[in-house]
Amino acid sequence: MSFSDPQAVARYAQGPVRQVPGFHALQQMTMLLLAEAVAHDGRVLVLGAGGGLELKVFAEAQPEWRFVGVDPSAEMLKLANDTLGPLASRVELCEGYIDTAPDGPFDGATCLLTLHFLPADERLRTLIELRRRLKPGAPLIVAHHSVPDDGKLRWLQRYAAFAVASGGIPAENASKSVAALDSRLPMLSPEHDEALLREAGFEHVELFYAAFTFKGWVAYNPF
């Protein structure tokens, strides 16, 4: 979708639920992993916050947390503000990329369904900048497309099958969706993704979520 198209943005909330297996559970697990380490009055950085879906889940579950949400799309940030409603008073929304985010330090950070848009070098730089903004011991939770190099097409077809079965894409568009993801997203293998987290300086990298093409990890800034 085009994140600058107001009509496409207005439909955004319908997409992840129908295209990401266990989408709501992913958000809930992310909140629980944050809560293991973030104090009751902690401050959390959410990179790729447009739409506000995870921000709303986090803010409802943790009434004293405060947030900074960063996204390059002004339209998506408007949607996030609308999604949050009265919860928006605890959220600072920033248009831009990781360099736009305040220095922190933050008690935790998330980056959901975002890093698969970045090639490996920019992904590593983003991870380094995320870690630089975290307190010692603070968690980072990431989740995005991540598929084995030797089975990419097979797993993308499974992703499309789920999206069709869930009403996320019409059956006649399944092959086009697979081709678009294959050509446009610089997806990495799970091994490469984990290696980048470690190269960025994170430790105790653990897989907590796996759903067809999507993988999620929690990692920690060293003390």
Secondary structure, 3 states (H helix, E strand, C coil): CCCCCHHHHHCCCHHHHHHCCCHHHHHHHHHHHHHHHCCCCCEEEEECCCCCHHHHHHHHHCCCCEEEEEECCHHHHHHHHHHHHHHHHHEEEEECCHHHCCCCCECEEEEECCHHHCCHHHHHHHHHHHHHCECCCCEEEEEEEECCHHHHHHHHHHHHHHHHHCCCCCHHHHHHHHHHHHHHCCCECHHHHHHHHHHCCCEEEEEEEEECCEEEEEEECCC
